[in-house]
Amino acid sequence: MLARVCNRSDMHLDHVSFASEPDGYRATADRISAQLGIEYYDGGVHPRFGTRNLIFPLESGHYIEVVEALEHPASLSTPYGQAVRARSELGGGWMGWCVGVTDLDAVEDRLERKAVDGNRTPPDTGVELRWKQIGVKGLIADPQLPYFIHWISAKDQHPSARGTGTGVEIDALQIAGNRDRLREWLGTDVPKPIPEINIDWTAPHAAPGLMAVTLRTPNGPVTL
């Protein structure tokens, strides 16, 4: 049993990850762009993971990444690269979701492992973004579970920073799985551990995972 913690005020949704469909990450992102009515930008390559992404910055500090595995050894040897590659080989779609934390030590203690370093440099800024992440192995084993991220880069460099004024924000995640298992993974007993979004527990008997994301847009709700 994972140890529980009481204070979850440091925990929030950071982003959701959509694995590239068979025709590539740009074609995949183009379809999402048409549905949401907003543009994406090139997030750059994750050299440690053998992946690259395109970013849809959203309101409220969130973003969507469309991620693709590269023909690189890291995409076969690292958990994140493996997760991306495996989801794309199934046809692409929602790979998972990511929770931002400020107290990384507490997560490392609870999961009994250390976070790994992540970095990428968006081509249009040339400014390297740095973070630590943990929990991708948990996502691979049980896809309803999020992984965790702790940003080292300044807040104004967060990928969502370009989303102000888009009018597009995440409303709800539709997840197949078990809410008690999620609370155990997050280390909390509170009824709504991620307070700024809704989690709809759909298809309780389906294979666990992130099934869909509903967003509020100026033209009404959109479910991807």
Helices and strands as residue ranges (DSSP letters): E 11-19, H 25-36, E 41-46, E 51-57, G 59-61, E 63-69, H 74-77, H 79-89, E 93-101, H 104-111, E 116-120, E 129-134, H 136-141, E 147-151, G 155-157, G 159-163, E 169-176, H 179-186, E 198-201, E 209-217, E 220-223
